[in-house]
Amino acid sequence: MEQHASSSLQERSTNIPRSTNKKHPDDQGCSSSRKSSKFMGVSARFKISEAILTACQALRTYLRDGKALSSRELQVCLHTLQQEWFSVSSPKWANAAMVEDYLCAFRAVSPSVLHHIANMADGNGNTSLHYSVSHSNFSVVKKMLDSGVSNVNQPNKAGYTPVMLATLATVSSAEDMRVVEELFARGDVNAKASQAGQTALMLAVSHGRLDMVRALLARGAEVDLRDEEGSTALMCASEHGHADIVRVLLAQPACDTMLSDSDGSTALSIALEAGHNDIALLLYAHANFSRGQVYNIQLIVITVAL
């Protein structure tokens, strides 16, 4: 599953040119505390070209009246905006202050223009939020979330949402983790990818991301959801040998150790087959101690393994 998630988001920075917008010493952002130059009533640190603002106006006209632009005019307008927006928001080096200024400019034209551009998708179905999450550029992710218009549940063509991709991202600080938690709070943590049906929790488990597992569970991730093969997050953790994650999952009241996948395998049998006897002990104890059954667990595990 991890290969599908990572390969679905190709490195965009190789084919998007850097923005030609230069920082102006007298420009500022939306904050009133900065010295500013004005465009369309919005304070800005980065100048936005007249071509982009004109395209925004054209898009506003089209969104109000679908017949206002010819198909050619609409194509040129959308292409201009998409190229500029992705070049500013989507590379690894994307600047949060610049992204904020663009979002402010789009909103100044109209909220509908802001919503449309912020959720534009490329040929792979990836939005700027997909890219900023996958690049672990959480300062940009925060600006996108603060805009209030980014669709955190929008899947790309592989079926992965920004929420799912966040489970694979590198978290470098407590502030980064707070942004991830906000993303989880705003999104559907139980959505399934169209390819194989994995959830964000399954992706986090398969990568051994205990921090993400805890954050997802805190936001209501369902522990016993199944993928297309009938596997659960517990089965995945048992197969990969993530004992610490197994303990966290077993602590969830809804966790059912007796579920089986489409092959009839349980988390216990999967752990034994993979040679993770420590996890098998945890699973057996959880399944049987509550029933008052006390055995020599190590002997039973060794016998089953043989």
Beta strands, then each sheet from edge to edge (+ up, - down):
strand 1: 37-39
strand 2: 42-44
sheet 1: 1+ 2-
end
